[in-house]
Amino acid sequence: MGAVASRYRVYNSGLAPTDIKKLENENKRENPGTLDELHKKTKGTKQISPTEAFPVLLGDVDPSGNVNFNLIHQLTPEIRLKGAAQLTATQGTLEYKGSDYTLALAVGKPDFSDKSAVFVGHYLQSVTKRLSLGAELVYQVAARMAGGEIAIASAAGRYTMDVLEKKLQPLPFTFALSGMANQAKQQFKFGCGLIIG
């Protein structure tokens, strides 16, 4: 044991203590986590925000034996690529986020032998700070479908309101009120909360 320690000191005799520490840190291996974490989710090193890192790989097998796989990658700050696959179906989406709009194109369940697929395109534009308007076009082609194809167009709108907050001085609490209205579905929601801190 003493000979090994002696050889180690001779080997590193030309290095300063800071150099030795630097070499140890460079060669240090990180904990890889559990196999379950590895199988379910793999995150990349392209950090877009504090909560997002790309590429992201997700995979799992549910209790019924269905195998699912997802890939999400932020190619540029504006362009995001998404892919999903199962043993029976596949889907791919390409999304472009401009400064005040989002454009997305998707292909679902492409089957070249059956000559069928679903294509979806949508566009969402911020008109004002609180109002967004958009449209979506869905086109499906299938040899077995009556007429061989179908297309559906739809429009969407979203209006958001600020959350009303009142600081309760001198206490470290904030009282918050919020609401949501969906007139098409006749749904109205109201909420209140107490924020501590």
Secondary structure by P-SEA (a helix, b strand, c coil): caaaaaaaaaaaccccaaaaaaaaaaacccccccaaaaaccccccccccccccccbbbbbbcccbbbbbbbbbcccccbbbbbbbcccbbbbbbbbbcccbbbbbbbcccccccccbbbbbbccccccccbbbbbbbbbbbbccccccbbbbbbbbbbbbbcbbbbbcccccbbbbbbccccccccbbbbbbbbbcc
